[in-house]
Amino acid sequence: MLFRSGLIGLLSSLSLVSKVVLVVLLGFSIVSWALILYKWRFFRDQETADQRFLRVFEKMDDPIEAFRKIDRHRNSAVASVYGEVARCYHVIGNGAVSGRRIPPAAEEVDKTPPQHYLERVLGHAIQEQIGRNERYLPFLATTGNITPFIGLLGTVLGIIDAFREIGIQGTASIGAVAPGVAEALVATAAGLFAAIPAVIAYNYFLGRCADRRRVWSGLASIG
């Protein structure tokens, strides 16, 4: 009778503990899917903005002009790093940005910042971008690690409750055992449903972060 009632009937027949477990797993699943969509869009927009900034930068003969228009490329990680380094020179003469000479400004003349200071600023800007790329990934890792155990906990508690009911009824027929076991296994299925997409997304985004990290490492070594 339980299996004929369908999924809604199965869920409505769950015990309070199983329902609480399912609500917790549903919360993890909703948040993880929201983060998956957010990170996918984040990397897509960032790569598009980087390409747009690099195309614009290559067309400019004067790095000062690129620095002045840096606010137009707020989504670009490359533009953000470039802007941090360019601010060290404060757009003045006797400096070089990205290997190009910056003509002296009429009202500002100063020394080129020390090399160790530039390296520190560049390293800080790169670490900030790496942190942005890796933001929220720990939650996906946590979801992939603990939701199967939460589902298993719900299953164990459901089986315990099923055996308790069998003891009360005094019968161990398949008709008495199967419904309770089926209810208990719903929690395990829900835990896997929440964990599998989170693990796949975490590994995918971690690979994207590793690719970006290699790019930044190369940029730091050049800088």
N, C-alpha and C positions, 0 to 999 in steps of 0.2 A: 504493500500500500504506500509505503514511503517513497519507493522508487517511481511509482506511477504519478506521484504528485508533482514531479519535476523539481527544478532547481529552487524555485521560490518556496515550495513546500518543504524541501530539505532544509533550507536556511531557517525557515520559521520554526522548524522542530528542534533546532540546535539548543543546547543548554546555554545558560547565561555565560559560563566561562568561555565556551566556544565562540559565542557572539562577541564577547569582549576581545578575544584574540583576533577574530576576523576584522573587527573595527580598527585595531592597532595596525594590522597588516595592510588594511585598505588605506590608512593614513600614510604609511611608509610608501606604498605604491603610488599614490597620487602625487606626493611630494617628489619622489624620484622621477616620475614621468615629467613633471613640470621642470625639474632641473635638466633632464635629458634634452627637452625641447629648447630650453634656455641656452644651454651650452652649445648645442648644435647651431643655433642662430648666432651665438656670440662668435664662434670660430668662423662661421661663414661671413659675417659682417666685418670681422677684423681683417681677414684675408683680402676681401674686396677693398676695404679702406686702405690697406697697405699698398696694394697694386695701384690704386688711384693716386696715392701720395707719391709713389715712386715715379709714375708717369709724369706727374706735374713737376716734380723736382728735377727730372732729367731735362725738361724743356727750359728750365730757368738757368740763366748764366750767372745770376747773382744769388748766392745763398741767403742774403738778407731778405730778399723778396719771399723766399720759401719760409723763413722764420716769421715774417710778418703775417703770413697767411696760414700759420700753423693751426689756428682755431677752426679752420674749415675742415680739418682732418682729425677730429677728436676721437674717432673710433679707430684710428690707425695706431698700432703699437710702435711702428717704425717712426712715425711722426712724433710721438710722445718722447721717444728716446732722443731723437734728433733735437727736439725742442729743449730738453734738459741740458744737452751739451751746448747748444747754441746760446742758452742763457748764461752759461759760464763766461762766454766771450762778451756777452751783453751787446752783441752786434757792433763790435768796435774793430778798429784797425789792428794791424800786427798780429792777427789771429788767422786760424784756418779751421774751417768746418767741413768735414767729409772730404778733406784733401784739397779744398779750394781756398784761394785767398779771399779774405773779406776786406774790401776797400775800407779805409778809415772813414768813420762818420765825421761829419763836420764839427759836431759838438762834443763828441766823446772820443777820447784817446786814452788808452790804458795798456798795460802789459798783458801779454798772453798769459792765461792762468797756468800755474805749474802743471807739469805732466801728471804727477801723482794725484793732484786734485781732480783733474779731468777724468783719470781712471776711476777714482772713487765715485764721482758723479755718474759716470757711465755704468759702473757696476751696480750702483743703487737703482738707476733707472731700469736696467735690465732685470734686476731682481723684482722690482715692482711689477713689471709686465709678466714675469714668470708666475708671481703670486696671483695676478688676475687670471691667468690661464688655468691655474690649478684650483681656483676658488670653487667651493661646493663639491669638489670631487670626493673629499673624505666622507660626505654624507652618502654618496652612491656606494662607496666601499663598505660603509657601515651597514647600509641596507642589504647589500649582497651577502654580508657575513652573518648578520643576526636574524634576518627574517626566516630563514629555514629553521633555525632553532626555536623561534617563537612559534612557528607552525607545528614543529615537533612537540613542543610543550603542550599546545592545544590538543594535539592528537593523543598524547599520553594521558592527559586529564580526561579526554573524552572516552578513551578505552577504560580507564578506571571507573568512570561513571557508568559505562555500559555493563561492566562486570558486576558492579554493585546492583544494578537493576536486574541482572540475571539471577543474582543471589536472592533478591527479594521475591522475584517471580518463581524461583525454584525450577527453572527449565533452561536447558542449554541448546535448544533447537536452533536451526539456521534462521528461522523466522524471528527468533528473539535476539540472536547475536548480530546478524547482518546489519540491521538498521543502526545500532549503536556504533559499530565499527565504521560504517559509511559516514556517519556524522563526524566521527573523530578524524577520518582521513581528509575531510574537507579542509581542515586547518593546515595539514601538510601541503596540500595542493595550493592553497592560498599563499603559503610561505614561499613555495617555489615560484609561483606566478609573480610575486613581488621581487624575488632575488635575481632571477635569470636576466631580465632586462637591465637591472641595475649593474650586474657584473659585466655584461656585454658592453654597456655604455661606458662604464668606468675604464675598462681596458682600451676601448676605442679612443676616448678622450685623453687617456694617459699617453697613448701613442702620439696623438696630436701635440700634446704638451712636450713630449720628448723631441719631436721634430722642431718645434719652436725653440726649445732650449738649445739644440745644436746650432740653429741659426744665430741665436743670441751669443753663444759661446764663440762662434766664428767672428761675429761683429766685435766682441770684447777683445779678442786677440789682435784683430786689425787695429782697433782703437788704441 
